[in-house]
Amino acid sequence: MNSYAVFLRGVNVGGITIRMAELKSALKSCGFSAVTTLLASGNVALLSDLGPAKVKSRFEECLRESFGYDAWVVVLTAARVAEIVDACTYPADDKSTHTYITLSSDPAMLDELFEAGSKPDGANPDGASLHRLGPEALAWLAPAGGTLESPFSKLSSKPRYKSSTTTRNLRTMIKVRDAAGALGES
């Protein structure tokens, strides 16, 4: 069995409400085991014999059938989540900034976001503080209390990126790393 972390896009925002107990039950009925939900924002650790691409496909199909919405997820192995967290040089806790990690199931979309977010322009005169953590992840900083107004947040929330990206703060990524890692140890 492989330990995975699955990050759902757009859950419990924008009219898509899923109770974590219902999500856990649906995923178990779709053949996943040791399903653990973390927080109410769509973070799941689970075990599966399937490879990452098959987990993604089955997981999205399960969400569509069980909850009736156009679901997208990013799937990473527990080991890869740990590598991403370890590669992030930004602080997990800082009073002046918040660290976010944008994950993507499509490296080309993340390349595009990274390039666009790194360019200085009128709204972002110095370019965003972006750090690529691998083909599926990049870290960025936002001022405390100003995440939604930050240029990169506005850029990454465009509909173009909806089906392939999702963002978590670093503190959440650490919790997911710990939960998915614990499943791999059992």
Buried (B, 14 or more C-beta within 10 A) or exposed (E): EBBBBBBBBBBBEEEBEBEBEEBBEBBBEBEBEBBBBBEEBBBBBBBBEBEBEEBBBBBBEBBEEBBEBEBBBBBBBBBBBBBBBEBBEBEBEEEEBBBBBBBBBBBEBBBBBBEBBBEEEEEBEEBBBBBEBBEBBBBBBBEEEEBEEBBBBEBBEEEEBBBBBBBBBBEBBBBBBBBBBBBBEE
